Amino acid sequence: MTNSPVDLAAALTSFDALWSPRIAARVNDYDVRIAKAHGEHVWHVHEHTDEFFLVLDGELRIGLRDEPAERTVTLPRGTIFVVPRGVEHRPFSPDGASVLMFEPTGTSTTGDRHAPIPAHVDSTAGHEL
């Protein structure tokens, strides 16, 4: 990690992989991750932590399987959303998006429980920029 400012737009141009977050910074025991999204992620659950999303560009949708029924939230550019711990969810973006996430260091992108992981989804705790 660097002790210099991070230009998020430049950082996003430094990689092409989808659903493969890069760690842009660390705050205490948390990673600030950026990722490119297009298509569907995998249904998964983080049992012990909430998951914070900020859409930097494009539009992200998140399917949620919470009571009383399944629903989808739509996040246009500049919006935030927190998926509460224990809620099964699946991010997806039909047209592509750039996203910033805030999660405890070591948190897997595919959670503690998940559906089979498709080849286009990187199950990782984040990669260094």
MARDONU-728494 format. One record per atom (N, C-alpha, C, O, CB): y, z, x. Coordinates in steps of 0.2 Angstrom, whole numbers, plus 5000, padded with zeros to 4 digits. Glycine has a CB too. Layout:
MARDONU-728494
YZX...
This chain:
MARDONU-728494
499450005004500050005000500650005004500650035010500050064995501149975002501849965005502350015002502250034997502049895005502750035006503350075004503950035003504550055004503450135009503849975001504449925000504349904992503849914989504349865004504949874990504949854983504449794982504249764987505649824981504149794976503649744975503949694969504149714964502949774972504049634971504249574967503649554962503249524965504549514970503649574956503049564952502949494951502349464951503149604945503449454950503349384949503049344955502649304955504049344948503249364961502949344967502249364968501849324970503449364973502149424966501449454967500949414962500449404964501449534965501249404956500749364952500649294954500149264952501149364945501049264958500949194961500449194967500249144969501649164963500349254969499949264975499149254974498749254978500049324979498949254967498249254966498149214959498649204955497949324965497649184958497449144952496949174948496849154942497249074955496549214950495949244947496149274940496649314940495549294951495849254935495949284928495549354928494949354930495749234923495749394924495449464922495249494929494649524929494849454918495649494934495449524941496049554943496449524947495149464946496249614941496849644943496949664950496549674954496949714939497649664952497849674959498249744958498649754953498249624962498149784963498549854963499249834966499249824972498149904967499749844962500449824965500749894968501149884972500849804959500549954965500850014968500350074965499950064961501550024965500450124968500150184966500650244965501150244968499650214972500550284959500950334957500550394956500150394952501350314951500550444961500150504961499350474961499150444966500250544955499050494956498350474956498250414951497650404948497850534953498750374950498650314946498850254949499250244954499150324940498450194947498650124950499050094945499050094939497950084951499550054947499950004944499649944945499749914951500750014945499349914940498949854941499249794938499549804932498249854939499249734941499449674937498849624937498449624941500049644941498849584931498249544930498549484926499049484923497749574927498149424927498249364923497649364918497149384920498249304928497849344912497349344907497349284903497849254902497449404902496749254902496749194898495949194895495549204899496849134902495949184889495249184885495149264884495549304882494749164890494449274884494249344882494049384887493649364892493749334876494149454887493849504891493249524888492949484885494349564892492949584889492349604886492549674882492949704884491849624892492149674877492249744873491949794877491449794880491749744866492449854878492249904882492649974880493049964876492449894889492450024883492750094881492850134888492450134892492250134877493450164888493550214893493550274890493950294886494350194896493050314891492850374888493350434890493450474886492150404890493650434896494050484898494750474900495150514902493750514905495050414898495750394900495950344895495650304892495750374907496650354893496950304889497050244894497050244900497650334886497250184891497450124895498050094892498150084887496850074894498550094897499250074896499349994897499149974903499750114900499649954893499749884894500449874893500749894888499249844889500749834897501449804897501349724898501149704903501949834902501549684893501549614894502149594897502649594895501449584887502049564903502549534907502749464905503349444905502449534914502249424903502349354901501849334896501249354897502449304907501949294892501449264887501349314882501749354880500849254891500749314879500549354873499849384874499349344876500649314866499749444874499049474874498949504867499349534864499049534880498249494865498049524859497449574861497149564866497749474854497449624858496849674859496549694853496849714848497149744862495849674853495449694847495249764848495149794853494849654847495249804843495149874843494549894837494649864832495749924841494149934839493649954835493750024834493350074837492849934837494250044830494350114828494350124821494350074817495050134831494250184818494250194811494850174808495350184810494050264810494850154802494250144798493850074799493350064796494350144790494250024802493949964803494149924810494649954813494049914797493849874811494149834817494749804815494949774810493549774819495249804820495849764820496149734826495849754831496449824817496649694826496949664832497649684832498049674827496849594832497949704838498649714839498849654843498549634848498849784843499449624842499749574846500349594850500749624847499949514841500349584856500849604861501249544864500949514868500549654866501749534861502149474864502549504871502449564872502749454860502849464875503149474881503649534880503949534875503549414884503549584884504049644884503849704880504149744879504749624882503249694877502949754873502449794877502149764881502649724866502349854875501849894877501349924872501549924866502149954881500849944874500349974869499850014873499650004879499949914866499650074870499150114874498550114869498550134863499450184874497950104873497350104869497050174871497050194877496750054872496950214865496750284867496050294870495650254868496850324860495950344874495250354876494750354871494950384865495250414881494150324872493650324868493650274862493150264858493650394864494150234862494250174857493950114861494150094866494950164855493450084857493150014860493749964859493949954853492450004856493849924864494349874864494149814868493749814872494949904866494449754866494349694870495049654870495249624865493849644866495349654876495949614877495749534877495249514879496349634884496249494874496149424874496749394874497249414871495649404869496849334877497449294876497249214876497049184881497849304883497349194870497149124869497649074873497349024875497349104862498249084875498649044879498849064885499249034889499249034875498649124887498749154894499349204894499749204890498949104899499249254898499749314899499749344906499249334909499649364893500249374907500249414913500449484911500849504907500849394918500049534914500049604911500049654916499749644922499349614907500449704915500449764920500049824916500149834910501149784921499649854920499249914917499349974921499449964927498449894917499250024918499350094922498750134920498650154915500050134920498350144925497750184924497550224930497750214936497150134924497150284929496950324935496550284940496150234939496550384932496750294946496450264952495650264951495350314950496650294959495350214952494550204952494350184945493750184944494350274953494750184940494550164933494250094933494650044936495150174928493750084931493450014930493749974925493849994919492650014929493849904926494149864921493649854915493849834910494249794924493049864916492549864910492349924908491849934904491949824913492649984909492550044906491950084908491550064913492650034899491750134904491150174905490650144901490050154903491350244903490750104895490250074891490550004890491149994888490050114885490049954890490349884889489749844886489149854887490649854895489949784883489549734881489349694888489649714893489849684876488849654888488649614894489349584897489749554893488149564892489349584903489949554906489949484908489449464912490149594913490349444905490349374906490549354914490849394917490749334901490349304916490549284923491249274925491449294930490149214925491649264920492349254921492749324921493349324922492649214916492449374920492749444920492549484926491949494928492549484914493049504930492949544936492849614935493349644933493449524941492249644935492149714934492349754941491949754945491449734932492949784941493249804947493649864946493849874940493649754951493849904951494349954950495049934953495449974954494150024954495049864953495749834956495649814963495249844967496249884955495949764965496049734972496749744975497249744971495849654972496749754981497449764984497749694984497449644984497349784992498449694983498849634983498749604990499049544991499549654982
